[in-house]
């Protein structure tokens, strides 16, 4: 059974945000040579692949998700020779490379858009989505995900183009077959180089409802999310490129549904290998509102994870993650980044990694890195955060203090602070002034310290990554939440033909009594991992006290 599984089903993938990972010089921004210098560290961690967020040529309005040339490396990160060296060096260490690709939109500085803007007769005009004004104004009321209208005017032709993100990110027109041929050529170019897979940014937004109606109930997303031809388009790209090269593919799915994701990641492999969904990371958005300071809804979190775990079992495949370049640090978000930072970071890691799917570790997560706690808007660089600050403070009258507290909890910059390598100046990230301020706690939280300490979060993550390869139940077992309504404990069961695994977690800083269901037979049970060092010597029992943020993993042999 084990040998037949695709490599990515037992793998762990490490996400690198190159701008913040490691600077090989003194530019203050990370680069490809910096990544190469840290490959041995990643090898020690035990990851199977690295996923690089975009390193293509870009004006960096949205930190590289606005691509101006798909066939070139952004000089900020290095050269194509540097990239080829990274690929070769990673492969030498048995580490695969997954590239981020953004094909819902391009930068407005891309040659296609530069040709199209101001010229209705350009051969590239139909590469984008243009609409005439309606009643002298916007084509419809759709909103950009970064705030404001999703339409921008081209004064020379008096038409609007669609941008679901920043106005410098023009949406591509996938209805045009030439656009789809361009996408196949781009992906084929990187696959030919030896890139092992692709992470597809907001890929479920590529098909728009073609009458572009007003949305009287929302911001327009229901007319382009999991749109009318999205599965057809993905099958076309997959057949032409992904399956030809054996590429692993992970689709970022914005505001998606389980039913669509079962189709995107179906075992037949006609579309994608796996999907990212974000529903579990909205449990601290009361009534869907991101921009408010709020605790997380624990019961809802468990319910969402249960829905996806059960729904994708034998039907599809999901990416498992807490953190990425768009999310705050999980130890600050769901754990305790002060008194119980190490314990809660380990517990959160265990409770995610023992699920079915492919775990993604975001740079610094394996160290228990925290949100930086910025106290001035001047410290932020993220376009979304700066825009929302302007809207909430300058337009809606919220106090500066209140908005800064919200940003300290919710901003994307929380995860983009430089990687903390050691306790030297700038955390060893750069010899120059970092593009974004390093978190003040780097003398305590850094890779050098963590690797040297066998009880660190780093070594706990090493064990989680290794366990996935050793215990088939983690890859193949089904999923049952044993305490869905418990207001403090997250306890689930994974079960395969030969093994049962229990993952028992206290999500809070108070001790709690745990009573396992009577149906759990512990006769052949053993503790295989815990974040408190005195547990492994004990024999599992059905009633015990979980300490603050305690995690226990039990293996039962059938």
Secondary structure, 3 states (H helix, E strand, C coil): CHHHCCHHHCCEEEEECHHHHCCCCCCCCCCHHHHHHCHHHHHHHCCCEEEECCCEEECCCCCCCCEEEEEEECCCCCCHHHHHHHHHHHHHCCCEEEEEECCCEEECCCHHHHHHCCCCCCCCHHHECEEECECCECCCCCECCCCCECEEEECCCCEEEECCCCCCEEEECCCCHHHHHHHHHHHHHHHHHCCCEEEECCHHHCCCCCCCCCCCCCCCHHHCCCCCCHHHHHHHHHHHHHHHHCCEEEEECCCCCHHHHHHHCCCCCCCCCEEECCHHHHCCCHHHCCCCCCCCCHHHHHHHHHHHHHHHCCCCCEEECCCCCCCCCHHHHCCCCCCCHHHHHHHHHHHHHCCCCEEEEECCHHHCCCCCCCCCHHHCCCHHHHHHHHHHHHHCCCCHHHHHHHHHHHCHHHHCCCCCCCCCHHHHCCCCCCCCCCCHHHHCCCHHHHHHCCCCHHHHHHHHHHHHHHCHHHHHCEEEECCCCCCCEEEEEEECCCEEEEEEEECCCCCEEEECCCCCCCCCEEEEEECCCCCCCCCCCCEEEECCCCEEEEEEEC
